[in-house]
C-alpha cells in the first residue's frame, strides 16, 4: 500500500446539517494499492457514533464511503467515463454498491471486509480492475480519484470528510484529486 491520505482536520469537513467537533468525532486514513487484477483500498476510521441502517444504493445517506475513479484521468466537467461506488457496513453485512460507470448494484468479483471495534472501523476492499476500467492501460498511469466518508450521528447525514471533490455537491471528474498507479 502507498502512504495513507489522512483527513483529520476541519479543512476536510463539508457540512450538510452538522458540525465536526474534532478527530475523535470523525477522522479517516485511506491507502490504495494495486495488483495485476485488483485495486485494493485500506481505510481506518475513528467515528464516535456509527450508524448505518440502509443497504444497497441508499448507503450514502449514513456512515459510508463514496469513492469515484476516472480511469483515463481526463478530468471531464461531468462524470462521464467515471465510476462511483460505495463501501458500507450495513445491517446485512459489508456491501459494495456501484452507482454509475458500469451496471448499478454490486460489483462482480469485488470483496469487502469491515471490522468495527469501539470507535475504530477498518475497511479492506478489493475491486477487479476490469470493473473499474483500469485493466487495459499500462502502468504507470494517473487516474482521477476522490472519496468522501459520510457521517451520520443518528439524525441523518450531517456531512462528510472529503479528499478531492466532484462527488457530493455535483458529479464532476474535473474536481477529483489525482492518483498515480506506479509499477511494482
Number of C-alpha atoms within 10 A of each C-alpha: 11 13 10 14 13 16 21 19 15 14 9 17 23 19 14 14 10 16 14 19 10 12 16 15 17 25 24 24 16 21 16 19 16 19 12 11 13 20 20 20 18 20 19 20 23 21 21 16 15 21 21 21 14 17 20 19 17 13 23 25 19 27 29 23 24 25 19 31 26 29 22 16 21 14 22 17 13 14 23 14 18 26 22 23 24 24 25 26 26 20 12 10 11 17 25 26 23 22 19 16 19 16 12 14 16 17 18 12 12 18 16 19 16 19 13 14 8 11 14 16 17 17 20 18 20 20 20 21 20 14 19 21 18 21 15 9 10 10 13 11 15 16 21 24 26 23 25 27 26 25 31 22 18 13 10 17 19 20 24 28 24 23 23 19 20 23 21 17 8 12 18 19 28 19 21 25 20 17 16 13 17 13 11 9
